[in-house]
Structure formats: structure tokens, C-alpha cells
Amino acid sequence: MKILKVALLCTPFLISFTSAEVVKLENLKISKEVSNENLETKDLDEKEIISNRNIDLGEILSSYFTEITKVRKSGIANDIFLRGFGRDNINVLFDNTRIYGACPNRMDAPISHINISQVKEVKIVEGAFDVENEGSLGGVINVVSKDPDEGFSANLGATVGSYSYTRYDTGFNIGNEFIQVLVNASIQDSKVFKSGEDKYLTEYATGKSAYKTEKINGDFFNLKTIWTKLKINLNEENLLKIGLGYDYLKDTLYPYLLMDAISDMTYKTNLEFSNKPLNLNFSIFFNSVKHDMSDTYRVSSNNALDGYDYGMRTVAKSEVKGFRLSKEISVSDVNIKFGIDGFRRYWLSDNIITMRGITDNRGMIPGVSIKNLGFFVKGNRKFGNIIISSGLRYDILKSEADKSKFGVNNRDLYSKYYRSFSYKNNDYYFSGNITFKYKLDKKSLVYIGYGHSVRVPDPEERFIALDKPMSNPDWVGNPNLKPTKNDEIDIGFEYYKGMFSVKGNIFYSKLTDYIYLTNLNSLDGTTDATSYTNIDAHMYGGSLTVLGYITDSLSSELSLAYQRGRKDSGNYTDKDLAEIPPMKIRLALKYENENFSGEIENIYSSSQKSVDTDLNEVPTSSYYVLNLRGSYRINNNIQVGFGVDNVFDKLYYAHLSYLRSPFSSGVKIPEPGRFAYLNLNLTF
């Protein structure tokens, strides 16, 4: 079967390719040529991003794309799911480089380490159709940063909003033909948001996880960011780009968790070199996160030992460094892109519990490293109205836990639950895709694609080890986990007529060895643990987007997405997969002329009753919210923006507003109530 898949994926390489390009819809103007890429690439540009309230990139993406759903955790740093795939089942990249959070419960999801002031555009590829990156099981989201330009310019920006929210940005660009430099800094903070029933979001945390009185309506988050990017034209043929960034997030409250972030520091470094005559690109990167969280602000810390201000604390760090080398070769009508890439991911997390006299419970994630080396090739060819696209990738991975990093309480936890296991795992696998597009005319098309993607178990899933002496269950990884495989079929169409377009897609994903939560009994039968196991499952769904101009200035967009997940194996009584977002519909009406743009956005989410009762997942009711936003350009240097989110001050919950065990606070956190904001941008 594996040989058959490889042969199928290699077929287009035997018949050569033509060039590929991605063309985006600019401000809804329908001028799209048929792309030779595997499948459609969705885009969000800087203009759309800055017209929002500018708090959180994950929330902005969830607003614009019905296929993306946010995970409400705080007022900032929200996680995202794409077509029902979340966590490490999707790749989130920054300028094609990897970045990983350090919190074991994704308090700092990868998307949260990308500040919106850095963003030029966001490119989204859905499904198992990315061969340039290991592990794009359900899709990839690549955030592209701004580039510096020649000349001099400066900017000042400010946003004020409800709940004492403020954001200040400043930066400058300077350069000549040889070197250009872009520098930007921003600060944003806020008091705790309220829900539609006029309650602080912190009030929903109850019991031992309840907040101390002084924190209920105190500071919600504080984020400082500084970053720079250099572009050096070594000569007409060679270009060098260097990016550096630092984020400091402190005193951020997460009501749906048992702890809050005391500090979160992110360091980003990226170097890119390109040679035009050789069509050669090379990059290296190093990104790291240091994360410190505790229950200092909760009533549970009242049980701490004397001399400690917390009952439990986790200190973690995550590092990833890597490289990529790619080249395109062309002979006549043949164009092939191929490359090699590699990375080393490292994750260490130490846990300390001072309650009941326990001060040494270290080694939660015991210094786990994942090393990867991958090879890829991709391309396409046209046969009249037919475009055949394909890609192939091969990965070599090694995962290893550092036995010296286990704490005294966690050292023997694996042998407590597994008869045999190893601290080392080696994984080797192919992934790839093949797509057939048929051009109906210059712009319109239909397509069908098959993709096979794989992702290695992450350090937490295989090697986390947390002995919980105060209460069961323990939390222990499964060193014997297999990589998850996705065999996916996508069928879709794109139709363009004048200033009107409609696009639709349906998909079916067969998931083999899907990594899922489970309850594990100890070998002696005295304790149990929350752990991970491999099951077989499937997901299916679809999306539809209708765009069009009503007049030269008035346009509309209707989009919807639906997905469903079901288990096909495993020791479960409920066949529904957990954490599958319900159907979401977005209807936006936009007016735009030379100086003014305004948008009325309607978002509806259906109820979600298909929940996994085995994991104590609960249904979520449907909701409808109305958002308004607009901007006015006074002159070439001054632009004013404004908006109101949740105009009717509704009390509602996004389905992913909870965290599955372990470490959940056991409550659902609602979305913020009415939020009004005003922003001002000055450029010189």
C-alpha cells in the first residue's frame, strides 16, 4: 500500500511541470487567474488586519475565516483550530519558520507569539497538501512579516477601547539601494473584560481556582514587543534578510485554566538568503520561549507553604532552530522546486507544588528533543485545460527524552503504567499529494485532490510525566505512540463571473493512529492517569464562499464552514470526536471609496451537540453577533479607525471556550460583551 501511494504521488514528476504562482484577491476585486498551485491559498492582508481592534491575531483570523475557530483563553493569546484540526495537527509558521509555545496546556499557543504589528499578510493552506513542512497534518498557516523599503518613513499608532484597553505602536523605516531597516515597537494592556451579562471573565473561575478579590477586575494582560528587519541587497543577484524580535507578556490571567502567566518571553531570529540567477533560497532560524505560570492570583495559593506565594508553579522553555535550502530549476516548460530542511525542537517543563509540603516535583516535560531532516519536491504541468499538481516529502525524525531531567516524583512514572517503553523513538515516513484541476475558462475551475500527511507525536504526548500526589489522575505521556496519518480527499470548484465569485469545497479525512486522550490504569491497579493513545477516526466537512460587488463601492461576502469528526476505533462509548467546531456563517457588507471604508459583519454559529461525553465534553448553544468597523483617511498621513464588536452585548460561548483535561478549571469562559474601540494611525 505504501509503495502504491508513493508511485501515485510521483506520477506527475514523470511528465514534468510548468511554473506555479499564487494570485490573491485584492480587496474583493475579482481578477483571479487559475493558479497552478496544488489547491487554493487563502490570504489576509495588512489592510484588513489593522482595521480590527488589533488585540490578537488568532481572534482576527477566526473573525475573517469561517474555517478557523478560536479557543478563548484570555483577552489575548487565543489558540486556533483549522477545519477541526488544532494544536500540533496544524503548522503555524512565521516567515516559514517554526515557533512553539512552552506551556504544557498551550497557554502560549504558537500563533500568540506573533504580534500583529509584524504582519504583512497571512497565507492559509487547508488540508494535507503541504510538502514543504513536516507535520502539516490538517493544514498550514504562514504569517508573513513586513519588509523594509527604500527611503524614510515613520509611524505612530494608538488604539483605545472598552475595559481600559490601550495599544501604542511606533516605528520607522529607513534605507537606500543597498540596505533597508524597519524597526517597530508596541505596548498593549487592558483591564479584565466583561461578558454580555455584565460579569468579569475572571468571575467564571470558581472554587479553588477562583481569583483573589483584588484580581477580579484588575489587569488582564500586558504585552510589550520590539522587532526589526534588515534587507541587504548584496548586489543585483543576491539578497539577504535578517529578522529579530522580542515579546514580553506578563501578568496575564487565564480564567479557564488553574494558573496564570506571570511572564512569557519570546525571542525570534531569522536569516534568509536568496540568489536570483540560481533560483536558490537558504534560511536559518532560532526561536525560543521562556514561560512562567503559577496560581499566585488564585485562592488555591492560600494553601502554599510559608515563604511561597504560590501553591503550584510551572516553569518551562521551548526552543526550535532549523534551516531550509530550496531551489527551482527550469528547462523549457519544466519547473521543479525541491529542497531540504531540518529542525531541532526542544521542550523542558518543570512543575513545583508547595501545597502539603511538596516542593520538588520537577521534570514535567523532561528535556525532550525532536530532530528532523526532510526532503521535498513539488511542481505541476498543464495539459490544455487540465493542470496536474503534485508534491512528495520524506522525513527522518528522532525523539528523545533526557532521563536526567526527570524529577524524583516522576522518574518511575512510565514503568508504573507501561510494561515496556523507550526514551527514544525513530520515525520515518513519506507524505505527499496529487491534484487535478480542470479550467472551465480563464478564471473558473473544478478540482479534486488527494493528500497524505503525517505528523510525529509531540514531546508532551509521548513524554510528559506528572505525578499528582494530591489527587488522581496522574498525567503521563505514551512513549509508544505512533505518528498520525491523514489520507484526505478534497473536491471543490471556483467560479468567476464579472464582479462575482463563488467557491466551494468538501473534504474527507481518514485519520490513522490519530492521537487522542484516554484514561490509563496503572499496572498494579491502584491509580489511573490521563494519557494519550492512537485511534482511527475520520473527519469530513466543507466550506462555501460567495463574493461580489453590488455597486462600484459596495461589496458583500457570505462564507460558511462545517466539519464533523467521528471515532472508528478505541475503547470509547461515544463515537463523536471532541473539540470539533460547529457550523459557522459569516455575512459581511462592505462599503469602500477613496477615503472611507466601513463593514457590517454578522457571525452565526450553530449549536454543537455532537460532543464527546467520554471526555466530559458538554454541548454549546448557538449564537449570533454583530460587529461594526470602519476607517477614514483624513489625508495621506492620518487615518482614523473605529468599531464595535458584539454590538448587542450578547452573552455567548464559543464551543472551544473550555480546555479538555487535565489542568482545566472545569468551567466554560464566555466571549467578551460589547467592545468599542477607536484607533489613530499617523505616517510620515
Secondary structure, 3 states (H helix, E strand, C coil): CHHHHHHHHHHHHHCCCECCCCCCCECCECCCCCCCCCCCCEEEEHHHHHCCCCCCHHHHHHHHCCCEEEECCCCCCCEEEECCEEHHHCEEEECCEECCCCCCCCCCCHHHHCCHHHEEEEEEEECCCCCCCCCCCCEEEEEEECCCCCEEEEEEEEEEEHHHEEEEEEEEEEECCCEEEEEEEEEEEEECCECCCCCEHHHHCCHHHCECHHHCCCEEEEEEEEEEEEEEECCCCEEEEEEEEEEEEEEECCCCECCEEEEEEEEEEEEEEEECCCCEEEEEEEEEEEEEEECCCEHHHHHCCCCCCCCEEEEEEEEEEEEEEEEEEEECCEEEEEEEEEEEEEEEEEEEECHHHCCCEEEEEEEEEEEEEEEEEEEEEEECCEEEEEEEEEEEEEEECCHHHCCCCCCCHHHHHCCCCCCEEEEEEEEEEEEEEEECCCCCEEEEEEEEEEECCCHHHHHCEECCCCCCCEEECCCCCCCEEEEEEEEEEEEEECCEEEEEEEEEEEEEEEEEEEEEECCCCCCEEEEEEEEEEEEEEEEEEEEEECCCCEEEEEEEEEEEEEECCCCCCCCECCCCCCCEEEEEEEEECCCEEEEEEEEEECCECCCCHHHCCCCECCEEEEEEEEEEECCCCEEEEEEEECCCCCCCCCCCCCCCCCCECCCCCCCCCCEEEEEEEEEC
